[in-house]
């Protein structure tokens, strides 16, 4: 499942860059959300998973839905207008942001979780050391502005993804069997 998810995310992000450039970031995000909803619904039907509804958990689901949509929009803006080599590694660090939130909510990570976070941060550092290619018409100030804007958008997306995932973690208590 992990490899399938990683491949799906990679293909989705790669496709989103070009779709965002052609159709716009908002339209791309909207249709990605629609496709995700349809895929998840079909999957739930195929495996016989029931949807459990609870008003108690609804605020956490709403917060997560808004957060994931906003984070995806920011991420797609970052990869559409800036260097992917900057945006992707930063957004990929959202688990390192989510872990302290989970600790604040009472989780007690083990050695494996801490090792995973350290390896993730090292990988992000290595990936972000790559110098992005810019067109020859870009001057130094333009390059710096693009990288800065991309980094801010990507870090904002990572933070919002972490908060949304933390909200889903709380919602699981209301919806899980």
Residue pairs with C-beta under 8 A, 6 or more apart in sequence:
12 32
13 75
13 79
13 84
13 88
16 28
16 32
16 76
16 79
16 80
17 76
17 79
17 80
17 84
19 28
19 31
20 28
20 76
20 77
20 79
20 80
21 80
23 31
25 73
25 76
25 77
25 80
26 73
28 76
28 80
29 69
29 72
29 73
29 76
32 72
32 76
33 69
33 72
43 49
44 50
44 51
52 175
52 177
54 174
54 175
56 174
57 170
57 171
57 173
57 174
57 175
60 167
60 168
60 170
60 171
60 174
61 167
61 168
61 171
61 175
63 163
63 164
63 167
64 164
64 165
64 167
64 168
64 171
65 164
66 164
67 160
67 161
67 163
67 164
67 167
68 161
68 164
70 160
71 156
71 157
71 158
71 160
71 161
71 164
72 157
74 153
74 154
74 156
74 157
74 160
75 87
75 91
75 153
75 154
75 157
75 161
77 153
78 86
78 87
78 91
78 149
78 150
78 153
78 154
78 157
79 87
79 88
81 146
81 149
81 150
82 146
82 147
82 149
82 150
82 153
82 154
83 132
83 133
83 134
83 146
83 147
83 150
85 127
85 128
85 130
85 132
86 128
86 132
86 147
86 150
86 151
86 154
87 150
87 151
87 153
87 154
88 127
88 154
89 123
89 124
89 127
89 128
90 124
90 128
90 151
90 154
90 155
90 157
90 158
91 154
91 157
91 158
91 161
92 120
92 123
92 124
92 158
93 120
93 121
93 124
93 158
94 157
94 158
94 159
94 161
94 162
94 165
95 116
95 117
95 120
95 162
96 117
96 120
96 121
96 124
97 158
97 159
97 161
97 162
98 161
98 162
98 163
98 165
98 166
99 107
99 109
99 113
99 117
101 162
101 163
101 166
102 109
102 166
102 169
103 109
105 166
105 169
105 170
109 117
132 147
134 142
134 143
134 146
138 146
